[in-house]
């Protein structure tokens, strides 16, 4: 083929091109269409045996070129260069599919972008040093695009962080009733993946129907939607309008005998109740960094002293006898024949 290089990236053909052979292949949807009989090869697998769309397009490019070569009775070494392209970035479908053939490759993505710019009436900057032969990006603007990309990434990060904090807020805000407090607790428990479901009086409800027994003891049955304990998870105080003014949670227990005893304080339920109540005002950021929640996590200072923040007051007190306490766990003191504990948390609206 006679040819003349007129620029660094431009070749003028000495004779008009002609068609020696052609091939076309299609996938599953082409096989189902009205033109299925015109394809040389059809695959019932849209991925052509690959795992991703990008690899599938590369496999399709390779198959169709090999078929065209066979029909023209040519080998890859007989081809001087190949024009191919796709709408993936950097023409990766074409370049990865044809790289094993060893044929010089001209990507058509630039041609498509030039056509797209012309058809939409946009201005097209050309490379003046190459006699206006090809469409190219104006040099020296990479720093502007980099700055925009960094700014967008920072904005997306800030928005996603804000959304995560706002997702901590309960559905009912402002002054709430007992039923709305229970709805807040249930919503937060579901959102934070904690198994807790309560009614408006604070009783924990069974989330499935089941029966069990410990050793040779009697069978215990739980029925879906019914209370699983005679004691509520929390109690509330309300004003004359029925709005919640305080939430109180109490845990107590003990042991009697020489066998060592271990008790875990369920601070998770206490935290959910606190978030459901204090989250009725303020932002998600303020809730996540609330001094009240931090106070609940400080196991060594449950001395009943009040902590005030965001229009609420929290008091947490651990009373016990016969136990050694640490990190929310109570272990019966060695040598103690009996012991008891009472953990009380009161959260009150002050404003």
Secondary structure, 3 states (H helix, E strand, C coil): CCEEECCCCCEEECCCCCCCCCCCEECHHHHCCCCHHHCCEECCCCCCCCCCHHHHHHHHHHHHHHHHHHHHCCCHHHCCEEEECCCCHHHHHHHHHHHHHCCEEEECHHHHHHHHHHHCCCCCCECHHHCCCCECCCCCCHHHHHHHHHHHHHHHHHHHHHHHHHCCCCCCCCCCCHHHHHHHHHHHHHHCCCCCCECCCCCEECCCCEEECCCCCCCEEECCCCECCCCCCCEEEECCCCCEEEEEEEEEEEEECCCCCEEECCHHHHHHHHHHHHCCCCCHHHHHCCHHHHHHHCHHHCEEEEEEECCEEEEEEEEEECEEEECCEEEECCCCCEEEEEEEEEEEECC
